[in-house]
Amino acid sequence: MNNTASIYSDAAWSKLEVLSTMRRFIENELDHSKSFPAGFSSEKLEQALRQIDGFSAEFSRFLSLKNNHSGVQDLEIEFDELSNRYAMLMQDIEVIVGN
């Protein structure tokens, strides 16, 4: 179980690092919002930041609770759910940033 918890922990930390990098990128874009094309709303970027913050909190919660799971299967199910939602979040952010 400890090895499995370490694997999921490493993967969660990796995803948190990507989210942190994405957050810094979006914050930098917001700092230059005066150069946005006419009609572009910074609200989309601010929404992306809120989504990143919320999701980062969920991964942090997972990391703090991973050792309290009763079994590997529970840990795997929770991590898989988070990973699927992470993939959807990254797609949403890609659309927001790409537009």
Helices and strands as residue ranges (DSSP letters): H 2-31, G 33-35, H 43-65, G 66-68, H 72-98
